[in-house]
Amino acid sequence: MEHIVIIGNGISGVTLARHIRKRSEKQITIISAETEYFFSRTALMYVYMGHMTFDHTQPYENWFWKKNRINLKKAFVDAIDTSTKTLHFKEGETMRYDKLVVASGSKPNKFGWPGQDLEGVMGLYHKQDLENLEKYAPNNKVCKRAVIVGGGLIGIELAEMLSSRSIPVTFLVRESSFWNGVLPEGESAMINRHIKKHHIDLRLSSNLKAITSDENGKVKSVIIEETDEDIACDLVGLTAGVSPNIAFLEGSGIETERGVMVNRYLETSVPDVYAIGDCAEQRETIGNRRPIEAVWYTGRMMGETLAQTICGNRIPYKPGHWFNSAKFFDIEYQTYGWVHGKKGRPDYEAHFHWKHNDDTKCITIAYHKETKTFLGINTFGIRMRHEVFDRWLTEQRQVDYVIQHLSEANFDPELYTHHEQVILNAYKNQLQSFLHEQ
């Protein structure tokens, strides 16, 4: 019986295993060095905040794996011999495979900062990070201040987590405005204000120079590059992005750059070896998408796609229109299609921006300057339906049509205040001003 071995028990690897089992009787083994059972990484913050226990983050009961004949092995892969199709584990054991799938995910970025490996320095990715947070920041008596380095989505999650236990937080963001490499100017500025409103000490245009240690090898303070300011703290969260977790592939003959290089069918340079999820890097980019996407839903889609190929129906990976969602403290964020920030914004891309007076709701609609084709939308504080925008992007609707039909996409409950008419009026006023200038 053909043996499929999957390295990594995140969303991509587990989805792959489930869908192979639906379609075949193949032998399946999932290998993970982190935890025995699959859990939802996106739920880690809610465990720390007291909304759920760690058991609640496991979508499947422990009996599920045995019932579905999916073998789980907790081990660390030290090396891969692709010529003999053999895995070598750190513990000394070996395992043979017929087809191998690398789904090893990401690891938090470290940039060689002095002190980056001290006790009390951590990311927010692994279960062990959650355990370290409980150890070093259980309350504001043990942790009198935390410093977060890196202004992305993981950074703001960690800020919210620590803030929920009344731990003072200093947030070092190297950009001049929060996440302005992704968000347009008005949205980024609104999130700056929202972060400060939650009593976070937000330091923009600030880089980490070094982390200092006490006599026991634990964090004592951080030093800021620009000012040499020394900020006393008991915990440092490194949230400056993630990179593919692929060091164990060295010497395997599997081609890598930043990630594991794959074609549209998620095949690597070695026959019978595939890669999916955060660690996979597309040889040819798909539309405007990045070659590596560390996103939950793309990992799931890759798992579903590769299951078809492994079970005899070879199909390419087609992720469709870009979408994503996140939360900035109290403000929910959704994006569909492409709305570029200042950096990397194409010349043809124009924006219509509307912000509510309460400074917690806004939208930005991107469209083509010449053709007026709808390109994408960001929404903050207003819930919208994914399937509606996905359809409009496929149909290449005009921006006028999208704005006039926004109510069709609204997902907020009936008793919530709806803002479509106000948005439409603002759009008409902006359009009239533009025509007047012409």
C-alpha positions in Angstrom: 0.0 0.0 0.0 1.4 3.4 -1.0 2.7 5.4 2.1 2.1 9.1 2.1 4.2 10.9 4.7 3.4 14.5 5.6 5.9 16.6 7.6 3.8 19.2 9.6 0.5 19.0 11.4 -0.8 22.5 10.6 -3.9 23.4 8.6 -2.3 22.4 5.2 -0.9 19.0 6.2 -4.1 18.0 8.1 -6.4 19.1 5.3 -4.3 17.1 2.9 -4.5 14.0 5.1 -8.3 14.3 5.6 -8.9 14.7 1.8 -6.6 11.8 0.8 -8.5 9.6 3.3 -11.8 10.7 1.7 -10.6 9.6 -1.7 -8.3 6.5 -1.0 -7.1 3.8 1.3 -3.5 4.9 1.2 -1.4 4.7 4.3 -1.0 8.2 5.8 1.5 9.4 8.4 1.6 13.0 9.8 4.9 13.9 11.6 5.2 16.9 14.0 7.8 17.9 16.5 5.5 20.6 18.1 2.3 18.9 19.3 0.8 15.4 19.0 -2.6 16.8 17.8 -3.5 19.5 15.3 -4.7 22.8 16.8 -5.8 26.1 15.5 -2.9 28.6 15.7 -5.2 31.6 15.2 -6.9 30.6 18.5 -3.8 30.8 20.7 -4.5 34.5 21.6 -8.0 33.5 22.9 -6.5 30.9 25.2 -4.2 33.5 26.9 -7.1 35.9 27.1 -9.3 33.4 28.9 -12.0 32.9 26.2 -11.2 29.2 25.7 -8.9 26.4 26.9 -6.1 24.9 24.7 -8.3 21.8 24.3 -10.9 24.0 22.6 -8.3 24.9 19.9 -8.3 21.2 18.7 -11.0 20.8 16.0 -10.9 17.0 16.2 -11.3 14.7 19.1 -8.3 12.5 19.8 -10.2 9.4 18.6 -10.7 11.0 15.1 -7.2 10.1 13.9 -7.3 6.4 14.7 -10.9 6.1 13.4 -9.7 7.7 10.1 -6.5 5.6 10.0 -4.2 8.7 10.0 -1.0 7.8 11.9 0.5 10.5 14.0 4.2 10.5 14.9 5.7 13.1 17.3 9.3 13.4 16.1 11.8 15.9 14.6 13.0 15.2 11.0 16.8 15.7 11.0 17.5 14.8 7.4 15.8 13.4 4.2 17.5 11.0 1.8 15.4 11.4 -1.3 17.4 8.8 -3.3 16.2 6.0 -0.9 13.0 7.8 0.1 14.0 7.7 3.8 13.4 10.2 6.6 16.0 10.3 9.4 14.7 11.5 12.8 16.7 13.3 15.4 15.9 10.5 17.8 17.7 8.0 15.6 14.8 6.3 13.9 14.1 6.2 10.2 10.9 6.0 8.1 10.3 5.2 4.5 7.9 7.0 2.2 6.4 6.6 -1.3 5.3 10.2 -1.5 6.5 13.0 0.8 4.8 16.3 1.5 6.6 19.1 3.2 4.1 21.1 5.2 6.4 22.4 7.9 5.0 25.9 8.2 6.9 29.0 9.4 9.2 30.2 12.1 9.4 33.7 13.5 12.0 36.0 12.0 15.1 36.8 13.9 17.6 39.3 12.5 20.7 38.7 14.6 19.7 41.2 17.3 22.0 41.0 20.4 20.0 39.2 23.1 17.4 37.7 20.8 17.8 34.2 22.4 17.5 35.3 26.0 14.9 33.9 28.4 11.7 36.0 28.1 12.1 36.6 24.3 9.5 34.8 22.2 7.3 34.9 19.1 3.6 34.0 18.9 3.4 31.0 16.6 4.0 27.8 18.5 2.2 26.2 21.5 5.5 26.7 23.4 5.1 30.4 22.9 1.8 30.3 24.7 3.5 28.4 27.5 6.3 30.9 27.7 3.8 33.8 27.9 2.2 32.1 30.9 5.6 31.7 32.5 7.0 35.2 31.9 3.8 37.3 31.6 1.1 35.7 33.8 0.1 39.1 35.2 1.4 42.7 35.6 3.2 41.9 38.9 5.5 39.4 37.2 5.7 41.3 34.0 5.8 45.1 34.7 6.3 45.9 31.0 6.4 44.1 27.7 8.0 45.3 24.4 6.8 44.1 21.0 9.1 44.3 18.0 7.4 44.3 14.6 4.2 46.0 13.4 2.2 43.3 11.6 -0.9 41.3 12.5 0.9 39.0 15.0 2.3 42.1 16.8 -1.1 43.7 17.3 -2.6 40.4 18.4 0.2 40.1 21.1 -0.4 43.7 22.2 -4.1 42.9 22.7 -3.3 39.8 24.6 -0.9 41.5 27.0 -3.2 44.4 27.4 -6.1 42.1 28.4 -4.0 41.3 31.6 -3.3 45.0 32.2 0.4 44.6 31.3 1.9 47.8 29.9 3.1 47.4 26.3 5.6 49.4 24.2 5.2 48.6 20.5 8.2 49.2 18.3 7.2 49.7 14.6 9.9 50.4 12.1 7.5 52.0 9.6 6.4 55.6 9.8 2.8 54.4 10.3 1.3 51.1 11.3 1.3 48.4 8.5 1.6 51.2 5.9 3.3 48.8 3.5 -0.1 47.1 3.2 -2.7 49.7 4.2 -3.5 53.0 2.4 -2.6 56.1 4.3 -6.0 56.9 5.8 -6.5 53.4 7.2 -3.1 53.1 8.6 -3.5 56.5 10.4 -6.8 55.3 11.9 -5.2 52.2 13.3 -2.4 54.3 14.8 -5.0 56.2 16.7 -6.9 53.1 17.7 -3.7 51.4 19.1 -2.9 54.5 21.2 -6.6 54.7 22.4 -6.0 51.3 24.0 -3.1 52.8 26.0 -0.4 51.1 24.0 2.9 53.0 23.9 3.2 53.0 20.1 6.7 54.0 18.8 6.7 54.5 15.0 9.9 54.7 13.0 11.6 52.8 15.8 14.0 49.8 15.4 15.4 47.4 17.9 19.1 47.8 18.5 19.7 45.2 21.3 18.0 43.2 24.1 19.9 43.4 27.4 20.2 40.7 30.0 20.1 40.4 33.8 22.6 38.3 35.7 20.4 35.2 35.2 20.2 35.4 31.4 16.7 36.8 31.3 15.5 39.9 29.5 16.2 43.2 31.4 15.5 45.9 28.8 15.6 46.8 25.1 17.6 49.5 23.4 16.1 51.5 20.6 18.3 52.0 17.6 17.4 55.6 16.7 17.7 57.2 20.2 19.7 54.6 22.3 16.8 54.8 24.8 16.9 51.9 27.3 13.4 50.6 28.1 13.1 48.2 31.1 10.9 45.2 30.4 10.3 41.6 31.5 9.2 40.2 28.1 10.1 40.8 24.5 7.7 39.7 21.7 9.5 39.3 18.3 6.7 39.6 15.7 8.7 40.9 12.7 7.1 38.4 10.3 7.8 34.8 9.7 10.0 32.7 7.3 9.5 29.2 5.9 10.7 26.5 8.3 12.9 24.5 6.0 16.4 24.2 7.6 16.0 20.5 7.9 15.9 20.1 4.1 19.5 21.0 3.6 21.4 18.3 1.7 18.2 16.7 0.6 18.5 17.8 -3.0 15.0 19.5 -2.8 15.4 23.0 -4.4 14.8 25.8 -2.0 15.1 29.6 -2.0 13.2 31.4 0.7 10.8 28.5 0.7 10.5 25.1 -1.0 10.2 25.8 -4.8 7.0 24.4 -6.3 5.2 24.5 -9.6 1.5 25.1 -10.1 0.9 21.4 -9.1 2.7 21.9 -5.8 5.5 19.6 -7.0 9.1 20.2 -5.9 12.3 19.6 -8.0 12.4 16.0 -6.7 9.9 13.4 -8.0 7.3 12.3 -5.4 8.1 15.2 -3.1 5.6 18.1 -2.7 5.3 21.2 -0.6 2.2 23.1 0.7 1.3 25.9 3.1 3.6 28.6 4.5 6.8 26.8 3.5 5.9 26.5 -0.3 7.2 29.1 -2.7 5.6 29.4 -6.2 8.1 29.4 -9.0 5.8 31.6 -11.0 3.7 34.1 -9.1 -0.1 33.8 -9.4 -1.5 37.2 -10.4 -0.6 39.8 -7.8 -0.1 37.2 -5.1 3.2 36.8 -3.3 5.3 33.7 -4.0 4.9 32.7 -0.4 1.6 33.2 1.5 1.5 32.5 5.2 -2.2 32.5 5.3 -4.6 30.0 6.9 -7.0 29.6 4.0 -4.4 29.3 1.3 -2.8 26.4 3.3 -6.2 24.7 3.4 -6.8 25.2 -0.3 -3.3 23.8 -1.1 -4.1 20.7 1.0 -7.4 20.1 -0.8 -5.7 20.6 -4.2 -2.8 18.3 -3.6 -5.0 15.5 -2.3 -6.7 15.4 -5.7 -3.3 15.0 -7.4 -2.0 12.4 -5.0 -5.2 10.4 -5.6 -4.8 10.4 -9.4 -6.6 13.6 -10.5 -3.7 15.9 -11.2 -5.0 19.5 -11.0 -3.2 22.9 -10.6 -3.5 25.1 -7.5 -5.9 28.0 -8.2 -6.4 30.2 -5.2 -8.8 32.6 -6.9 -9.2 36.2 -5.8 -7.1 37.4 -2.8 -9.0 37.9 0.4 -8.0 38.1 4.1 -9.4 39.2 7.4 -7.9 40.3 10.8 -8.8 42.2 13.9 -7.1 45.4 15.3 -8.3 45.4 18.9 -12.1 46.2 18.5 -11.9 46.9 14.7 -12.6 44.0 12.3 -10.8 44.2 9.0 -11.6 42.5 5.7 -9.9 42.8 2.3 -11.0 41.4 -1.1 -9.1 41.8 -4.3 -6.2 44.3 -4.3 -6.0 47.6 -2.5 -2.4 48.7 -2.3 -0.7 50.9 0.2 1.6 53.7 -0.9 4.4 51.3 -1.4 4.0 49.2 -4.5 0.7 50.9 -5.7 0.4 50.7 -9.5 0.0 54.0 -11.4 -3.4 52.8 -12.7 -4.9 52.2 -9.3 -7.2 55.0 -7.9 -8.9 54.9 -4.5 -12.1 56.1 -3.0 -11.9 56.4 0.8 -14.7 57.0 3.3 -14.3 57.2 7.1 -17.0 57.4 9.8 -16.9 60.2 12.3 -16.4 57.7 15.2 -12.9 56.9 13.7 -13.5 53.1 13.9 -15.1 52.5 10.6 -13.9 53.1 7.1 -13.7 51.6 3.6 -11.3 52.0 0.7 -12.3 50.9 -2.8 -9.6 50.5 -5.4 -10.5 50.9 -9.1 -8.7 51.3 -12.4 -8.3 55.0 -13.3 -9.0 54.6 -17.0 -11.5 51.7 -17.2 -13.2 52.3 -13.8 -13.0 48.5 -13.2 -13.4 47.5 -9.5 -10.0 46.1 -8.3 -10.6 45.6 -4.5 -12.0 46.8 -1.2 -10.8 47.2 2.4 -13.4 47.4 5.1 -12.9 48.3 8.7 -15.6 48.0 11.3 -18.2 47.0 8.7 -18.8 43.3 7.9 -19.1 42.4 4.2 -19.9 39.2 2.3 -17.0 37.5 0.7 -19.0 35.7 -2.0 -20.5 39.1 -3.3 -17.1 40.8 -3.8 -15.7 37.6 -5.2 -18.4 37.6 -7.8 -18.0 41.3 -8.6 -14.3 40.8 -9.1 -14.9 37.9 -11.4 -17.5 39.9 -13.4 -15.1 42.9 -13.5 -17.8 45.3 -12.3 -17.4 49.1 -12.6 -16.7 51.0 -9.4 -20.0 52.9 -9.8 -21.9 49.6 -9.7 -20.1 48.4 -6.6 -20.8 51.5 -4.6 -24.4 51.7 -5.7 -24.9 48.0 -4.7 -22.9 47.9 -1.4 -26.0 47.0 0.6 -26.1 43.6 -1.2 -22.7 42.8 0.4 -23.5 44.0 3.9 -23.2 41.2 6.5 -24.0 43.2 9.6 -27.1 42.2 11.6 -30.4 43.9 10.9 -30.3 46.2 13.9 -26.8 47.5 13.2 -26.6 50.9 11.6 -25.9 50.6 7.9 -23.8 53.2 6.1 -24.3 52.6 2.4 -26.2 55.8 1.7 -23.7 58.0 3.4 -20.9 56.2 1.5 -22.7 56.7 -1.8 -23.2 60.4 -1.1 -19.5 60.8 -0.2 -18.6 59.1 -3.5 -20.8 61.4 -5.5 -19.3 64.4 -3.8 -15.8 63.2 -4.5 -16.7 62.5 -8.1 -18.2 66.0 -8.6 -15.1 67.6 -7.1 -12.9 65.6 -9.5 -15.0 66.6 -12.5 -14.9 70.2 -11.4 -11.1 70.1 -11.2 -11.0 68.8 -14.7 
